[in-house]
């Protein structure tokens, strides 16, 4: 199967922008923001524990009618919804079905795994994950009582796996470059996008810094 996770520009992999739904917004509000920003995003993660399967189907249909390609949509945890709707993939949190079992039954689906350590990252790659979501990198209100893992930790994960690593947690347009410089394939944002006063302007800012990212000296990162 063709790996859509490496979009190219002039032969060079592009840095990716993933937007993750907050789990706290009304469907109508989420869709309204999507109308403004979907064209600037590489992937849209639907992470809504309160949604029914019918809610997912309805939102995916509306996104598709809006012009969002199905391969840009990633479903959190709900493998059944991802399979039925033929979207771009499924994101498996640590409490979800084991990636090996999903791959065994659905070998062509793209699977992302959420990881929090180098050891976990290596294991998920061996299990068959196609990409990793790693964090949280910087301090964030959503994990106020948990210390951030930092850039050095992110660099260590990137160096120990061959699959793409998407960084998440406290990432703003202003610190995107530092994340890309340690080798991350891209960044994911949740409240940074959906709770921003101007979501469209914020996404364009993220996009600008990602498109400018051209790597850096990994050995310069010390924290």
C-alpha positions in Angstrom: 0.0 0.0 0.0 1.2 3.5 -0.8 2.4 5.3 2.3 0.6 8.7 2.2 2.4 9.7 5.4 5.3 11.2 3.4 4.0 14.0 1.2 6.8 15.4 -0.9 7.7 18.7 -2.3 10.6 18.6 -4.7 11.6 15.2 -3.3 11.8 16.5 0.2 9.3 15.3 2.9 6.9 18.0 4.0 6.5 18.7 7.7 3.0 17.8 8.8 0.3 19.7 10.7 -2.2 17.5 12.6 -5.3 19.0 14.3 -6.9 16.9 17.1 -10.5 17.6 18.2 -10.8 18.6 21.9 -13.6 16.3 23.0 -15.3 19.3 24.5 -16.9 21.1 21.5 -20.3 20.8 20.0 -20.4 19.1 16.6 -21.7 22.3 15.0 -18.8 24.4 16.4 -16.2 21.8 15.3 -17.6 21.7 11.8 -17.7 25.5 11.6 -14.0 25.7 12.5 -13.2 23.0 10.0 -14.7 25.1 7.2 -12.1 27.8 8.0 -9.0 25.7 8.5 -9.2 22.2 6.8 -7.4 23.3 3.7 -4.3 24.2 5.8 -4.1 20.9 7.6 -2.5 17.6 6.6 -4.5 15.4 9.0 -7.6 15.9 11.1 -8.0 13.6 14.1 -11.5 12.9 15.4 -11.0 12.2 19.1 -14.4 12.3 20.7 -15.1 9.8 23.4 -18.7 11.1 23.8 -19.6 10.6 20.2 -21.7 7.6 19.0 -20.8 5.7 15.9 -23.6 7.6 14.2 -22.1 10.9 15.3 -18.8 9.9 13.7 -20.4 8.9 10.4 -22.4 12.1 10.2 -19.4 14.3 10.9 -17.2 12.4 8.4 -19.9 12.7 5.7 -20.1 16.5 6.4 -16.3 16.9 6.3 -16.2 15.0 3.0 -18.9 17.2 1.5 -16.9 20.2 2.7 -14.0 19.1 0.6 -11.9 17.1 3.1 -10.4 14.1 1.5 -11.1 10.9 3.5 -7.4 10.1 3.7 -6.8 13.2 5.7 -9.1 12.0 8.5 -7.8 9.9 11.4 -10.1 8.3 14.0 -9.0 7.9 17.6 -9.5 4.5 19.0 -12.6 3.5 17.1 -11.2 0.9 14.6 -14.7 -0.1 13.6 -15.5 3.5 12.4 -12.2 3.9 10.6 -12.7 0.6 8.7 -16.3 1.3 7.8 -15.7 4.8 6.6 -12.4 4.0 4.8 -10.7 7.1 6.2 -7.0 7.7 6.4 -6.2 5.7 9.5 -6.8 5.1 13.2 -4.9 6.5 16.2 -4.5 3.9 19.0 -4.0 5.4 22.5 -2.2 3.3 25.1 -5.5 1.8 26.4 -6.7 0.7 23.0 -6.6 -2.5 21.0 -3.0 -3.8 20.5 -1.6 -2.7 17.1 -0.6 -6.2 16.2 -4.2 -7.4 16.4 -5.5 -4.6 14.3 -2.8 -5.2 11.7 -3.5 -8.9 11.7 -7.2 -8.4 10.8 -6.8 -5.2 8.8 -3.4 -5.2 7.2 -3.9 -2.2 4.9 -5.1 0.4 7.5 -2.6 3.0 8.5 -2.1 3.0 12.3 -0.7 5.6 14.6 0.2 4.9 18.2 0.4 7.3 21.1 3.6 6.7 23.0 5.3 8.3 26.0 8.8 6.7 26.1 11.6 5.5 23.9 10.9 1.9 24.9 7.3 2.2 24.0 8.1 3.8 20.7 10.5 1.0 19.7 8.0 -1.6 20.7 5.1 0.0 18.7 7.3 0.2 15.6 8.2 -3.5 16.0 4.5 -4.2 16.4 3.7 -2.6 13.1 2.7 1.0 13.8 3.0 3.3 10.8 3.7 6.5 12.8 3.9 7.6 16.4 2.4 10.5 18.3 4.8 11.5 21.1 4.4 13.9 24.0 3.8 16.0 25.8 6.8 18.1 24.7 6.2 21.4 26.5 4.1 22.4 29.5 0.4 22.4 28.7 -2.8 23.2 30.8 -4.3 19.8 29.8 -1.5 18.1 31.7 -0.8 20.7 34.3 0.4 18.2 37.0 2.7 16.2 34.7 6.2 17.4 33.8 6.8 17.8 30.0 9.1 15.4 28.3 11.1 18.0 26.5 13.0 18.3 23.3 15.9 16.0 24.4 13.4 13.2 25.0 11.8 13.8 21.6 15.1 13.7 19.9 15.9 10.4 21.6 12.7 8.9 20.3 13.3 10.2 16.7 16.8 8.7 16.7 15.6 5.2 17.8 12.8 4.6 15.3 12.5 4.7 11.6 8.8 5.6 11.3 7.5 9.2 11.5 7.2 10.8 14.9 4.6 13.6 15.4 5.2 15.8 18.4 2.3 17.0 20.6 1.8 19.0 23.8 2.2 22.7 24.4 3.4 23.4 20.8 2.9 26.9 19.6 3.8 28.5 16.2 6.7 30.1 18.0 8.3 26.8 19.2 7.5 24.8 16.1 11.1 25.2 14.7 12.7 23.8 17.8 10.5 20.6 17.5 11.3 20.2 13.8 15.0 20.8 14.4 15.2 17.6 16.5 13.8 15.6 13.7 10.0 15.3 14.2 8.0 14.7 11.1 5.4 17.2 12.2 3.4 18.5 15.1 -0.1 18.0 16.5 -2.2 20.6 18.2 -5.5 20.4 20.0 -6.5 23.4 22.2 -3.7 25.4 20.5 -6.0 25.4 17.4 -9.5 24.8 18.5 -9.5 27.1 21.5 -7.5 29.9 19.7 -9.3 33.2 19.4 -8.7 33.1 15.6 -8.3 29.4 14.6 -7.7 30.2 10.9 -4.9 32.8 11.7 -3.3 30.4 14.2 -3.3 27.5 11.7 -1.7 29.7 9.1 1.0 30.6 11.6 1.6 26.9 12.3 1.8 26.2 8.6 4.2 29.0 8.0 6.7 27.8 10.5 6.3 24.2 9.5 6.9 25.0 5.8 10.0 27.0 6.8 11.4 24.1 8.8 14.6 22.7 7.3 16.2 20.8 10.1 19.0 21.8 12.5 21.8 20.5 14.5 20.4 17.8 16.8 23.5 17.9 19.1 22.7 21.5 20.0 19.5 20.5 21.9 20.3 20.1 25.6 16.9 20.2 27.3 
